[in-house]
Amino acid sequence: MTLRDMMARHARGPLTSLAHMGELVTHIAAGTNVEREIRCGVNRLEVEPSGPGVREIGRLRAILDIPNDATIGLTSVSAGDRFVLAMRIGGTAKACRLKRTISKDEGMIVVEVEE
């Protein structure tokens, strides 16, 4: 076995495993209190004003990239689903509501959530 083969063999697991992707987020399906931890990418969005000329800030929002997989992610989301995550890095985890589903394909479900 060459050094190149050994490096590829050792790197294969961590680099291709979806278990290392993103943060732990708790999903609560609509109409139930069943909690399930999933790993997903979290993109926290900048806080925007709630309207033109308004000095109040809007709600905190985030985009979640969820693997479309029954084992490590979700296979579907629906209106009323909640996700428990920290909306600010290092902050306290809070329940957020599903605002909209941005896209869904065989590999990923992309949703927007807000406090």
Legacy VTK file of the C-alpha trace (Angstrom):
# vtk DataFile Version 3.0
C-alpha trace
ASCII
DATASET POLYDATA
POINTS 115 float
0.000 0.000 0.000
1.416 3.372 -0.999
1.238 6.518 1.061
-1.305 7.938 -1.400
-3.556 4.872 -0.973
-3.266 5.069 2.809
-4.193 8.787 2.855
-7.209 8.208 0.621
-8.378 5.288 2.739
-8.143 7.224 6.005
-9.791 10.365 4.587
-12.692 8.548 2.941
-14.772 8.100 6.106
-14.750 11.630 7.568
-14.943 13.376 4.198
-17.860 11.399 2.797
-19.922 10.820 5.942
-23.086 12.947 6.178
-23.018 12.480 9.962
-20.414 15.275 10.162
-22.565 17.772 8.290
-23.868 20.875 10.047
-25.417 21.366 13.451
-27.775 19.329 15.567
-31.312 20.706 15.232
-34.440 19.278 16.854
-37.422 18.735 14.543
-40.965 18.639 15.959
-43.525 17.423 13.416
-46.803 19.329 13.106
-49.543 18.117 15.431
-47.195 16.016 17.572
-44.777 16.539 20.408
-42.355 13.942 19.059
-38.849 15.406 18.950
-36.161 14.098 16.619
-32.586 15.343 16.349
-31.255 15.839 12.827
-28.049 17.267 11.386
-28.384 20.108 8.936
-26.566 23.124 7.604
-27.745 26.366 9.233
-27.401 29.702 7.450
-28.446 32.481 9.842
-29.740 35.486 7.920
-29.085 39.134 8.727
-31.847 40.904 10.633
-33.822 43.166 8.310
-36.329 45.944 9.090
-39.909 44.725 9.219
-40.957 47.327 6.633
-39.883 50.477 4.806
-39.367 53.404 7.165
-39.964 51.201 10.209
-37.375 51.255 12.984
-38.423 47.945 14.485
-36.443 44.911 13.477
-37.995 41.877 11.891
-37.874 38.344 13.165
-34.680 36.307 13.223
-34.606 33.907 10.264
-32.428 31.022 9.116
-32.145 28.750 6.084
-31.791 25.034 6.910
-30.219 22.564 4.470
-31.648 19.206 5.569
-30.536 15.897 4.047
-33.490 14.191 2.321
-32.846 10.927 4.139
-34.938 9.009 6.682
-31.890 8.077 8.795
-29.939 11.312 9.232
-32.406 13.940 8.004
-36.054 14.225 6.987
-38.032 12.978 4.010
-40.757 15.627 4.245
-41.715 18.834 6.019
-45.155 20.399 6.340
-46.806 23.576 7.560
-46.800 23.672 11.348
-43.464 21.893 11.765
-41.125 23.441 14.326
-37.350 23.384 14.584
-35.429 24.017 17.804
-32.106 25.763 17.195
-30.015 28.712 18.331
-30.832 31.651 16.063
-27.590 33.367 17.067
-24.284 31.521 17.357
-23.724 30.729 21.038
-27.312 31.688 21.871
-30.054 29.714 23.551
-31.957 27.228 21.410
-35.550 28.294 20.756
-38.467 26.765 18.887
-38.818 28.304 15.425
-41.683 27.863 13.010
-41.405 26.723 9.430
-41.929 29.788 7.238
-41.594 28.155 3.802
-40.038 25.308 1.868
-37.555 26.770 -0.599
-36.720 23.596 -2.500
-36.774 19.833 -2.295
-35.012 17.235 -4.414
-33.637 13.731 -3.952
-30.680 14.922 -1.899
-31.736 17.969 0.106
-34.699 19.814 1.571
-34.111 23.560 1.965
-36.451 25.443 4.302
-36.672 28.872 5.893
-37.541 29.137 9.598
-38.186 32.141 11.841
-38.551 32.836 15.547
LINES 1 116
115 0 1 2 3 4 5 6 7 8 9 10 11 12 13 14 15 16 17 18 19 20 21 22 23 24 25 26 27 28 29 30 31 32 33 34 35 36 37 38 39 40 41 42 43 44 45 46 47 48 49 50 51 52 53 54 55 56 57 58 59 60 61 62 63 64 65 66 67 68 69 70 71 72 73 74 75 76 77 78 79 80 81 82 83 84 85 86 87 88 89 90 91 92 93 94 95 96 97 98 99 100 101 102 103 104 105 106 107 108 109 110 111 112 113 114
